[in-house]
Amino acid sequence: MRDTRESRLLLVLLIAIAFALITVDLRGGERSPLDGARRSAASVLGPVENGVALAVDPVGNAIAAVRDSGDRHDRISRLEQENAALKQKLGSTDRNRARARELDKLLRTAGAGGYGVKGAQVIGIGAAQGFSWTVTIDAGREDGLRRDMTVLNGDGLVGRVTTVGPSTSTVLLANDPDFTVGTRLEKSNELGFATGRGGNALNVQLLNGRARVETGDRLVTFGSSGDKPFVPGVPVGRVTKVERHKGDLTRTVRVRPYVGFTRLDVVGVVVQPPREDPRDEVLKSKKPAKPRPTPTVTVTATPSGTPSSPRS
């Protein structure tokens, strides 16, 4: 349609008629003269609306599914977090049980030797200076600790306190090359000096070059004057290698310490020395290692009389 004067007048007329019909319909309510026409339109357009609704419903369902999927994801994440918390709690319980066992061994060792100990936990490894074998424990001056106190655990000698702070202390481990402690062989009472080699080994230089010593012999600390830095009777380790006697004034043996220096946790600092030297009492309290059962070998004969392969 061209934009002419007649067309503009027709458009204005149609708009006026539409407003008039809307006004009549609103005022008439249910009695509106247009109600019949509206019903007729509804009957014609209703199926079309239903078809549109059916077409749109999958989209709405998809949106609802996405929303539910988000809710399920949140629930899964929440369950995963709860599961992780339970695992962490279980791991913590296992660690607490392990520490309880370590503390029990420590108390048995302290009781056998008559040592008054202050329990502590290893909270750090390594020295602030140099490359020494040291650990940091969570006890210090406020707990009654002083420099040059003996440190042990349920297995034996750990080291000695070298630095003391208000609430923490540094312990020089017995396997450090700068560590030296007087030792005494069980039964024979031969004296010597143990020096750290790093890792899990000590060298012990026996003062008697002709001392009788064999693999498996055990050593304890000899003790220091005034019980500092070492109290007597603390298990040190077991002899693993004996050098041949060469006529020297001293004799050197290799010793494997009882303590595992790379897995330290609960330790005790001797704050009160024993009233008397416990000698070998602490060694006697140590449970001997259970021997491994020897496997039984059975040999059966085949019908030809030839033994078959052994079975264990």
C-alpha positions as CSV (number, residue, x, y, z in Angstrom):
1,M,0.0,0.0,0.0
2,R,1.3,3.4,-1.0
3,D,1.7,6.1,1.6
4,T,-1.2,8.4,0.4
5,R,-3.6,10.6,2.2
6,E,-6.4,8.0,1.8
7,S,-4.2,5.2,3.4
8,R,-3.3,7.4,6.4
9,L,-7.0,8.2,7.0
10,L,-7.8,4.5,6.7
11,L,-5.1,3.6,9.3
12,V,-6.4,6.2,11.7
13,L,-10.0,4.9,11.3
14,L,-8.9,1.3,12.0
15,I,-7.1,2.3,15.1
16,A,-10.1,4.3,16.3
17,I,-12.4,1.2,15.7
18,A,-9.9,-1.1,17.6
19,F,-9.9,1.2,20.7
20,A,-13.7,1.4,20.5
21,L,-14.0,-2.4,20.5
22,I,-11.6,-2.8,23.4
23,T,-13.6,-0.2,25.4
24,V,-16.9,-2.0,24.7
25,D,-15.3,-5.4,25.6
26,L,-13.9,-4.2,28.9
27,R,-17.1,-2.6,30.0
28,G,-19.3,-5.5,28.9
29,G,-17.3,-8.2,30.9
30,E,-18.9,-11.6,30.4
31,R,-21.9,-10.0,28.5
32,S,-19.6,-8.4,26.1
33,P,-20.9,-8.6,22.5
34,L,-17.4,-9.7,21.5
35,D,-17.5,-12.8,23.8
36,G,-18.8,-15.1,21.1
37,A,-16.1,-14.0,18.7
38,R,-13.5,-14.5,21.4
39,R,-14.7,-18.1,22.0
40,S,-14.6,-18.8,18.3
41,A,-11.0,-17.5,18.1
42,A,-10.1,-19.6,21.1
43,S,-11.5,-22.8,19.5
44,V,-9.5,-22.1,16.4
45,L,-6.2,-21.0,18.1
46,G,-6.3,-23.5,21.0
47,P,-4.8,-26.4,19.2
48,V,-2.1,-24.2,17.9
49,E,-1.3,-23.1,21.4
50,N,-1.1,-26.7,22.6
51,G,1.2,-27.6,19.8
52,V,3.5,-24.7,20.7
53,A,3.4,-25.8,24.4
54,L,4.4,-29.3,23.5
55,A,7.2,-28.0,21.4
56,V,8.4,-25.7,24.2
57,D,8.0,-28.3,27.1
58,P,11.2,-30.2,26.2
59,V,13.2,-27.0,26.4
60,G,11.7,-26.3,29.8
61,N,12.4,-29.9,30.9
62,A,15.9,-29.6,29.7
63,I,16.3,-26.4,31.7
64,A,14.9,-28.2,34.8
65,A,17.2,-31.1,34.2
66,V,20.2,-28.8,34.0
67,R,19.1,-27.2,37.3
68,D,18.7,-30.6,38.9
69,S,22.0,-31.7,37.6
70,G,23.6,-28.7,39.3
71,D,21.9,-29.7,42.5
72,R,23.2,-33.3,42.1
73,H,26.7,-31.9,41.5
74,D,26.5,-29.9,44.7
75,R,25.3,-32.9,46.6
76,I,28.1,-35.1,45.1
77,S,30.7,-32.4,46.0
78,R,29.3,-32.2,49.5
79,L,29.5,-36.0,49.9
80,E,33.1,-36.0,48.6
81,Q,34.1,-33.3,51.1
82,E,32.5,-35.3,53.9
83,N,34.2,-38.5,52.8
84,A,37.6,-36.6,52.7
85,A,36.9,-35.3,56.2
86,L,36.2,-38.8,57.4
87,K,39.4,-40.2,55.8
88,Q,41.4,-37.3,57.4
89,K,39.8,-38.1,60.8
90,L,40.6,-41.8,60.4
91,G,44.2,-41.0,59.4
92,S,44.5,-38.7,62.4
93,T,43.2,-41.5,64.6
94,D,45.8,-43.9,63.1
95,R,48.5,-41.4,63.8
96,N,47.3,-40.9,67.4
97,R,47.3,-44.6,67.9
98,A,50.9,-44.8,66.6
99,R,51.9,-42.0,68.9
100,A,50.2,-43.7,71.8
101,R,52.3,-46.8,71.1
102,E,55.5,-44.8,70.9
103,L,54.6,-43.0,74.1
104,D,54.0,-46.4,75.8
105,K,57.4,-47.7,74.7
106,L,59.0,-44.4,75.9
107,L,57.4,-44.8,79.3
108,R,58.6,-48.4,79.6
109,T,62.1,-47.4,78.7
110,A,62.1,-44.5,81.1
111,G,60.7,-46.7,83.9
112,A,63.3,-49.4,83.3
113,G,66.1,-46.9,83.5
114,G,64.6,-44.8,86.3
115,Y,64.7,-41.6,84.1
116,G,62.4,-38.7,84.6
117,V,61.4,-37.6,81.1
118,K,59.5,-34.7,79.5
119,G,57.6,-36.0,76.5
120,A,57.9,-34.0,73.3
121,Q,57.0,-34.3,69.6
122,V,59.3,-33.8,66.6
123,I,58.0,-30.8,64.7
124,G,60.9,-30.0,62.3
125,I,63.9,-31.6,60.8
126,G,67.2,-30.0,59.8
127,A,69.4,-27.4,61.3
128,A,69.1,-23.6,61.0
129,Q,72.8,-23.5,60.2
130,G,75.0,-26.1,58.4
131,F,74.0,-29.6,57.4
132,S,73.9,-31.3,60.8
133,W,71.5,-34.1,61.6
134,T,69.1,-32.3,63.9
135,V,65.4,-32.1,64.8
136,T,63.2,-29.5,66.5
137,I,60.9,-30.6,69.3
138,D,57.9,-28.8,70.8
139,A,59.3,-28.4,74.3
140,G,61.7,-25.7,75.6
141,R,62.7,-23.6,78.6
142,E,59.2,-23.2,79.8
143,D,59.0,-27.0,80.1
144,G,62.1,-27.3,82.2
145,L,64.5,-28.2,79.4
146,R,68.1,-27.1,79.5
147,R,71.1,-27.5,77.2
148,D,73.0,-30.8,77.2
149,M,70.1,-33.0,78.3
150,T,69.8,-36.6,77.0
151,V,67.0,-37.3,74.5
152,L,65.7,-40.8,74.0
153,N,62.6,-42.6,72.7
154,G,61.2,-46.1,73.3
155,D,64.0,-47.7,71.2
156,G,67.1,-46.0,72.7
157,L,69.4,-43.0,72.4
158,V,68.1,-40.2,70.1
159,G,70.7,-37.4,70.9
160,R,71.2,-34.4,73.1
161,V,69.7,-31.0,73.4
162,T,71.9,-28.3,71.9
163,T,69.7,-25.2,71.8
164,V,66.8,-24.3,74.0
165,G,64.1,-21.7,73.2
166,P,61.0,-20.7,75.2
167,S,58.8,-23.4,73.7
168,T,61.0,-25.3,71.3
169,S,64.5,-27.0,71.3
170,T,67.0,-28.3,68.9
171,V,68.3,-31.8,69.3
172,L,71.6,-33.0,67.7
173,L,71.0,-36.6,66.6
174,A,73.3,-39.5,67.6
175,N,74.1,-40.3,63.9
176,D,75.6,-36.8,63.3
177,P,79.4,-36.9,62.5
178,D,80.0,-34.3,65.2
179,F,78.2,-36.4,67.8
180,T,80.2,-38.5,70.3
181,V,79.0,-40.5,73.3
182,G,80.7,-42.8,75.7
183,T,79.5,-46.4,75.5
184,R,79.7,-49.6,77.4
185,L,79.4,-53.1,76.0
186,E,76.8,-55.3,77.7
187,K,78.2,-58.0,80.0
188,S,81.9,-57.4,79.2
189,N,81.7,-53.7,80.3
190,E,84.3,-52.7,77.7
191,L,84.2,-48.9,77.2
192,G,84.4,-46.9,74.0
193,F,83.3,-43.8,72.2
194,A,80.5,-43.9,69.5
195,T,80.6,-41.4,66.7
196,G,77.9,-40.8,64.1
197,R,78.4,-41.6,60.5
198,G,75.2,-40.2,59.1
199,G,72.3,-42.3,57.9
200,N,71.8,-45.3,60.2
201,A,75.3,-46.3,61.4
202,L,77.7,-45.5,64.2
203,N,81.4,-46.2,64.6
204,V,82.5,-47.3,68.1
205,Q,86.1,-47.1,69.1
206,L,86.8,-49.5,72.0
207,L,89.5,-48.4,74.4
208,N,90.8,-51.9,74.7
209,G,92.4,-53.0,71.4
210,R,92.1,-56.7,72.5
211,A,88.5,-56.4,73.7
212,R,86.5,-59.5,72.9
213,V,83.5,-58.3,70.8
214,E,81.2,-60.2,68.4
215,T,78.5,-59.3,66.0
216,G,75.2,-58.9,67.8
217,D,76.7,-57.5,71.0
218,R,74.8,-54.6,72.5
219,L,75.9,-51.2,73.8
220,V,74.5,-48.7,76.2
221,T,75.6,-45.2,77.2
222,F,78.3,-45.0,79.8
223,G,77.1,-41.8,81.3
224,S,78.7,-38.4,81.8
225,S,79.9,-36.5,84.8
226,G,76.8,-34.9,86.5
227,D,74.7,-36.9,84.0
228,K,75.2,-34.2,81.3
229,P,75.0,-34.5,78.4
230,F,74.3,-38.2,78.8
231,V,72.7,-40.3,81.5
232,P,73.9,-44.0,81.9
233,G,72.2,-47.1,80.6
234,V,70.4,-45.8,77.5
235,P,70.5,-48.4,74.7
236,V,72.7,-47.3,71.8
237,G,72.7,-50.1,69.3
238,R,74.0,-53.5,68.2
239,V,77.4,-54.4,66.7
240,T,77.1,-55.3,63.0
241,K,80.7,-55.5,62.0
242,V,84.0,-56.1,63.9
243,E,87.3,-55.1,62.4
244,R,90.2,-57.5,62.7
245,H,92.6,-56.9,65.5
246,K,95.8,-55.2,64.1
247,G,97.7,-54.8,67.3
248,D,96.4,-51.2,67.7
249,L,95.7,-49.8,71.1
250,T,92.1,-49.4,70.2
251,R,89.6,-51.4,68.2
252,T,86.8,-50.1,66.0
253,V,83.4,-51.8,65.5
254,R,80.4,-50.8,63.4
255,V,77.1,-50.4,65.2
256,R,73.6,-50.1,64.0
257,P,71.6,-47.8,66.3
258,Y,68.3,-48.9,67.7
259,V,66.7,-45.6,66.8
260,G,65.4,-44.9,63.3
261,F,66.5,-41.3,62.9
262,T,64.5,-40.7,59.8
263,R,61.1,-41.6,61.4
264,L,61.3,-39.8,64.7
265,D,58.0,-38.7,66.2
266,V,57.5,-38.9,70.0
267,V,60.7,-38.5,72.1
268,G,61.5,-37.9,75.8
269,V,64.0,-35.5,77.3
270,V,65.6,-36.7,80.5
271,V,64.9,-33.9,83.0
272,Q,65.8,-36.0,86.0
273,P,68.6,-38.6,85.9
274,P,68.4,-42.0,87.6
275,R,69.3,-42.3,91.3
276,E,71.8,-45.1,90.3
277,D,73.3,-46.5,87.1
278,P,70.7,-48.9,85.6
279,R,73.5,-50.8,83.9
280,D,71.8,-53.2,81.5
281,E,68.3,-53.1,82.9
282,V,66.9,-51.2,80.0
283,L,68.3,-53.7,77.5
284,K,66.7,-56.5,79.5
285,S,63.3,-54.8,79.2
286,K,63.6,-54.7,75.4
287,K,61.6,-57.4,73.7
288,P,63.8,-59.7,71.6
289,A,62.9,-59.9,67.9
290,K,60.8,-62.8,67.1
291,P,62.7,-65.3,64.9
292,R,61.2,-65.9,61.5
293,P,59.7,-69.4,61.0
294,T,61.8,-71.7,58.8
295,P,59.8,-72.8,55.7
296,T,59.1,-76.5,55.5
297,V,60.4,-78.2,52.4
298,T,58.6,-81.4,51.2
299,V,60.0,-83.7,48.6
300,T,57.7,-86.2,46.9
301,A,58.6,-89.1,44.6
302,T,57.1,-89.5,41.1
303,P,56.0,-93.0,40.0
304,S,59.3,-93.4,38.1
305,G,61.1,-92.9,41.4
306,T,62.6,-89.5,40.5
307,P,62.1,-86.8,43.2
308,S,59.9,-84.0,42.1
309,S,60.5,-80.3,42.7
310,P,60.5,-79.3,46.3
311,R,57.4,-77.6,47.6
312,S,57.5,-75.0,50.4
